[in-house]
Amino acid sequence: MRESRYVACDLWLVPLVDVLCHNPDNPFAEELAEYDEALTGAGLPPVPVLGYMPGMSGQVAPVAGFDYVALHLLRRVLLLQVSGLPVTPAEQLDGDYQQLLEMFESTAQRLHLVWHYDHAGAYVPVDFPQPLSTDKLLAGGGPLGSSHGLLRELQLVAPALGIDPHNPPPPPPAPARPTRLDEPAAMPGEGEGGPYARERHVWLGLHAAATRSLAQGSMIVFS
């Protein structure tokens, strides 16, 4: 975990279309092969690859941006909630989140939002109950998450943040370009105050990514 609120995290959507996935120059070929191996090893279908349709392309595009600490603050709220503990706001990570991870490790490992690397790994549009972990995955991008599972957990934690999961506010604009690590991370806009402003900002970005992942057949990756 990085303590600087200015360390940026961008979310990208990778369309799972044949023009990209079957391209010999596909930059995600190695990762997709590992994801297929993990999925089929768990008795699940491989990552779905869609045939070309007019209007679709293999273009990879950013969908959301926020800072790493805010991501962990959102994970903290969900872990408090599912562990039956009072949900309270926090300005910064002061050690209680790490303690929660240690105390409720088995619970954390079942949560798609929580059990995921910050800087790598993916969520794929395949429904499975908890993140998949293999030696290969953990040595590389980390546990593999489900876009379905991520969306369910976002809907679960939404009321604690004052968000109606069935009618959420519009998401923040997507980054116009990749955010460099030495740049300020995207932050809540004006008027987005309150004790959970940063968590809401991350929630809206993740929700946009998860819903588009399922609607378009895209993979979500972190950068």
Secondary structure by P-SEA (a helix, b strand, c coil): ccccccbbbbbbbbcccccccccccccaaaaaaaaaaaaaaaccccccccccccccccbbbbcccccaaaaaaaaaaaaaaaaccbbbbbccccaaaaaaaaacaaaaaacccccccccccccccccccbbbbcccccccccbbbbaaaaaaaaaaaccccccccccccccccccccccccccccccccccccccaaaaaaaaaaaaaaaaaaaacbbbbbcc
